[in-house]
Structure formats: C-alpha cells, structure tokens
Amino acid sequence: MAKLARTATRLTVVAAALAAGVALAPAASAHSEKKDEGLADIFNQSVNTGTLRIVGDRAFLVDLGSVTRTVDALGRGLTSPSAVALRVADPDSTPQLGDYSCLPKTTGNKDFTAFKPVEIFQDNDKGRVQGLFFVYRQVNARQVFANSRVRSTQFEICGVGGSDPSKGRTRKVGLGITYPDANSTYKIGQAWQTGATPANYTMNMEFKAEYKGVEIGGGISQTPASKLMGSISTPVGSPVDHYARNAVNAWWQDSCFDAWHRCHKWLGSGSKDFHGTVVQGLWEFNDPAQAAAAASGGFRVSTFNDVR
C-alpha cells in the first residue's frame, strides 16, 4: 500500500498549449522531402510545467518552469533546451476566464468539491500562452468492490487554454492531463473534440457516481480554422508519454500538418489568431491513501506552444 501511495503522490495533470514543432507524415517523395529540408523554417518550441496541490478547499501551483528549444520544420532540435523559472501566480488572484470555462452544469452534493482554478501563463516576445485548470473532487463516489465498505474518490480535471502569437504564426496548441503511473490504469473517463474547428464548442463529462453525479461543461470560443485533435499521447515527444495509459491530450493544429510542404512560412501556413482547445479527464482511486496523496501534490500541469 505504501508503494501505491508513493506513486500517487506524483499524480500529474499535464495541460498543454502546444503550438509545437513536430515532424509530420512522410513527404510524398524523396524529392519533396529533400526540398523540405532545404527550405526548413525555424520554430520556437516551449513546454511549461507546474505541480498542482490541493490544500483544504483550494488548489494552487508550485514549481513552475519553462523549457524552450529551437527546432526545424521536420521537428529536429537545432539548439539544446534552455530552462527558466516561471513566476508563481498570486494564489489569491482570480484567473481571467475570457471566453472559455470549465464549470459544473448540475447541482452537486455535500461530497462534491469545486476547487479554485489554477493558471499557467507565459508572456514573451513571441506572444502569450495560457492554460487554466479546473479541478473537481467527488468523495464517496461509488462502491467499486462488492466486499468492501470503502467508496472511491474521483477527480475530474478540465483544462482550457491556447496561444495568441504577437509575432509569427502558431502551428499547434493544446492541452494534456496525465496521472504518472505506467503500470496501472486509474483513468475511467476522457473527452476531447476532433474534426473541423467550430467558432464555439462545448464538451460535457459526468462523474461516475452512484448518487447525484455532477456534469462538468467546458467550452471555448475562437476563430474557426484547421482542426482539433486528441490522443492519449502528446503530439510532440514528451516524457509524460510514458504514462499514456492514464493520459488525455487535446490540441488545435494548422492544416499544413497534413500536407507535404510541412508548414513553411513561404506558403503562409500557421495562424496569427488565438487558438485553443478543451480537454477533460476522470480518475478514480479506491484507496483513501492514494486519493489523499493525489490531492496533496500529485498533479502536474503543462502547456506547450510553438511559434515561428
């Protein structure tokens, strides 16, 4: 049991604003791939991370940091990653929700807790990246094992965010959430949207509780362009992919990723508008020690972005 508790202490929410330099499908021919390599653009890829803690009825982030590297159009690193510390937001401040939110749509009960949203925000000469994370907990959710009196604890995490470039163009932006266990699955629900990008879209997820489950609705507004994607793995190589069995990821990407030209600026690919996405995940813990460890520093959040 102690081993499980230690594992749960590292519960991770990876929320990601991903405008990232990623190698795409193979070129249509050796000639076109050679042409791509000769005309490769340079992209700035950043990954911002933080650790989410729940204390009492509040959630906040610690250990915020950012790693940036330069990649080419084929996703190959051109520089060594450089790391900087991000400023921790004032825990008493209220994030600006803008046109998106992840909020309860139904009435809860005494066992349901909605924690204050937490934020990763980065502002530099390339633009702004924001990730907002809404954490909800349902204790006494359900009796999973017939011969046990212990009732499970569920965490529903909804992430919204995106990238708004001030220079260059965004190629990919998204969010991800994971629980860092590669050996056992604690995720019991996931939601993201795929396909053509609507101007406004919403998603709903409901707690798998036996009594008065609460529906969480997440939505975002943006300029329609290209498409939304989702997966249990991140769209860029990341250490969190080791925990893909407990992960959800969602992102917006420019349509140039489906073409042989690989998002070159001379073709006008990428977007100067704000783009983002919504992702939701539901994790369940049948052991009280695991649930307590998960709440007290187990989650991490991340945002990813790539601007050229």
JOHUTA-V771356 format. One record per residue. RES is the residue in one letter. PSI is psi in degrees with one decimal (999 if undefined). OMEGA is omega as a letter, one per 40 degrees, with the letter a starting at -180 (* if undefined). Layout:
BEGIN
<<RES & PSI & OMEGA> <RES & PSI & OMEGA>>
END
This chain:
BEGIN
<<M & -36.5 & i> <A & -36.6 & i> <K & -42.0 & i> <L & -38.1 & i> <A & -39.3 & i> <R & -38.4 & i> <T & -44.1 & a> <A & -22.9 & i> <T & -21.6 & a> <R & 16.8 & a> <L & 131.8 & a> <T & 128.9 & i> <V & 121.6 & a> <V & 107.8 & a> <A & 128.7 & a> <A & 124.2 & i> <A & 104.5 & a> <L & 97.0 & i> <A & 55.4 & a> <A & 153.5 & i> <G & 103.6 & a> <V & 136.1 & i> <A & 137.4 & a> <L & -163.1 & i> <A & 155.1 & a> <P & 149.2 & i> <A & 159.7 & a> <A & -26.1 & a> <S & 166.5 & i> <A & -35.6 & i> <H & -46.1 & a> <S & -36.0 & i> <E & -39.9 & i> <K & -39.3 & i> <K & -41.6 & i> <D & -46.8 & a> <E & -36.0 & a> <G & -23.0 & a> <L & 19.0 & a> <A & 133.4 & i> <D & 172.1 & i> <I & 135.0 & a> <F & 146.3 & i> <N & 116.5 & a> <Q & 126.7 & a> <S & 144.0 & i> <V & 119.1 & a> <N & 133.4 & a> <T & 159.2 & i> <G & 161.3 & i> <T & 128.7 & a> <L & 128.8 & i> <R & 143.9 & i> <I & 121.6 & i> <V & 116.1 & a> <G & -120.7 & a> <D & 20.6 & a> <R & 151.3 & i> <A & 143.6 & i> <F & 165.8 & a> <L & 143.9 & i> <V & 170.5 & i> <D & 43.0 & i> <L & 137.4 & i> <G & 164.6 & a> <S & 136.3 & i> <V & 126.8 & a> <T & 143.2 & i> <R & 162.3 & i> <T & 132.1 & i> <V & 163.4 & i> <D & -177.1 & a> <A & -17.6 & i> <L & 5.8 & i> <G & 11.6 & a> <R & 134.2 & a> <G & 131.2 & i> <L & -17.4 & i> <T & 161.2 & i> <S & 144.4 & i> <P & 139.4 & i> <S & 136.3 & a> <A & 141.2 & i> <V & 156.5 & i> <A & 138.7 & i> <L & 149.6 & i> <R & 132.6 & i> <V & 127.8 & a> <A & 151.3 & i> <D & 119.4 & a> <P & -16.6 & i> <D & -5.6 & a> <S & 156.8 & i> <T & 119.6 & i> <P & 144.2 & i> <Q & 117.3 & a> <L & -18.2 & i> <G & -133.7 & a> <D & 15.9 & a> <Y & 157.0 & a> <S & 164.6 & i> <C & 94.1 & a> <L & 152.6 & i> <P & 137.9 & i> <K & -10.0 & i> <T & 160.1 & a> <T & 133.4 & i> <G & -153.9 & i> <N & -176.2 & a> <K & -16.8 & a> <D & 1.4 & a> <F & 133.1 & i> <T & 129.1 & i> <A & 118.3 & a> <F & 155.2 & i> <K & 135.3 & a> <P & 150.5 & i> <V & 160.1 & a> <E & 139.4 & i> <I & 125.2 & a> <F & 128.7 & i> <Q & 132.9 & a> <D & 116.2 & i> <N & -167.2 & a> <D & -10.3 & i> <K & -16.6 & a> <G & -157.6 & a> <R & 141.5 & i> <V & 132.7 & a> <Q & 137.2 & i> <G & 126.0 & i> <L & 134.7 & a> <F & 124.8 & a> <F & 119.6 & a> <V & 132.2 & i> <Y & 144.3 & a> <R & 137.6 & i> <Q & 110.6 & i> <V & 162.9 & a> <N & 42.1 & a> <A & -51.2 & i> <R & 160.9 & i> <Q & 106.8 & a> <V & -41.1 & a> <F & 130.5 & a> <A & -34.5 & a> <N & 15.4 & a> <S & 143.6 & i> <R & -7.1 & a> <V & 131.2 & i> <R & 145.8 & a> <S & 162.1 & i> <T & 132.5 & a> <Q & 140.6 & i> <F & 122.5 & i> <E & 127.3 & a> <I & 124.9 & a> <C & 127.7 & a> <G & 137.9 & i> <V & 150.7 & i> <G & 179.3 & a> <G & -167.4 & a> <S & 137.3 & i> <D & 97.1 & a> <P & 140.2 & i> <S & -21.8 & i> <K & 147.0 & i> <G & -154.8 & a> <R & 146.9 & i> <T & 136.5 & i> <R & -31.5 & a> <K & 139.4 & i> <V & 134.6 & a> <G & -171.5 & a> <L & 151.5 & i> <G & 154.2 & i> <I & 135.9 & i> <T & 152.0 & i> <Y & 121.3 & a> <P & 71.5 & i> <D & 118.3 & a> <A & -4.6 & a> <N & -24.6 & a> <S & 150.2 & a> <T & 124.6 & i> <Y & -11.3 & i> <K & 128.8 & i> <I & 2.5 & i> <G & 151.0 & i> <Q & 151.5 & a> <A & 133.2 & i> <W & 164.9 & a> <Q & 143.9 & i> <T & 161.2 & i> <G & -161.8 & a> <A & 139.4 & a> <T & 119.2 & i> <P & 165.0 & i> <A & -39.5 & i> <N & 136.2 & i> <Y & 154.0 & i> <T & 156.0 & i> <M & 154.0 & i> <N & 143.6 & i> <M & 144.3 & a> <E & 140.7 & i> <F & 140.2 & i> <K & 63.9 & a> <A & 150.4 & a> <E & -20.9 & a> <Y & 121.7 & i> <K & 54.8 & i> <G & 147.5 & a> <V & 132.9 & i> <E & 130.4 & i> <I & 126.3 & i> <G & 130.1 & i> <G & 142.2 & a> <G & 163.6 & i> <I & 152.1 & i> <S & 134.3 & i> <Q & 172.1 & i> <T & 123.1 & a> <P & 128.7 & i> <A & 137.4 & i> <S & -133.5 & a> <K & 166.4 & i> <L & 148.0 & a> <M & 166.3 & i> <G & 157.2 & a> <S & 166.7 & i> <I & -8.6 & i> <S & 155.4 & i> <T & 154.4 & i> <P & -2.0 & i> <V & 155.0 & i> <G & 125.8 & a> <S & 146.2 & i> <P & -25.4 & a> <V & -15.4 & i> <D & -18.6 & i> <H & -24.6 & a> <Y & 31.4 & a> <A & -27.4 & a> <R & -20.8 & i> <N & 24.0 & a> <A & 154.5 & i> <V & 140.0 & i> <N & 143.3 & i> <A & 145.7 & a> <W & 159.5 & i> <W & 140.7 & i> <Q & 148.5 & i> <D & 148.0 & a> <S & -14.2 & i> <C & -18.4 & i> <F & -17.7 & i> <D & 2.9 & a> <A & 160.8 & a> <W & -22.4 & a> <H & -6.8 & i> <R & 43.9 & i> <C & 40.8 & i> <H & 143.7 & a> <K & -27.5 & a> <W & -8.9 & i> <L & 4.7 & i> <G & 25.9 & a> <S & 171.1 & a> <G & 175.9 & a> <S & 142.8 & i> <K & -2.2 & a> <D & 166.2 & i> <F & 134.5 & i> <H & 144.8 & i> <G & -166.7 & a> <T & 175.7 & i> <V & 138.4 & i> <V & 143.9 & a> <Q & 142.7 & i> <G & 152.6 & a> <L & 123.1 & a> <W & 145.2 & a> <E & 137.0 & a> <F & 125.2 & a> <N & -9.9 & a> <D & 125.8 & a> <P & -35.0 & i> <A & -38.3 & i> <Q & -45.6 & a> <A & -40.7 & i> <A & -40.9 & i> <A & -38.1 & i> <A & -38.7 & a> <A & -29.7 & a> <S & 32.8 & i> <G & 18.0 & a> <G & -25.1 & a> <F & 140.8 & i> <R & 147.1 & i> <V & 150.0 & a> <S & 149.2 & i> <T & 144.3 & i> <F & 139.7 & i> <N & 153.5 & a> <D & 120.9 & a> <V & 140.4 & i> <R & 999 & *>>
END
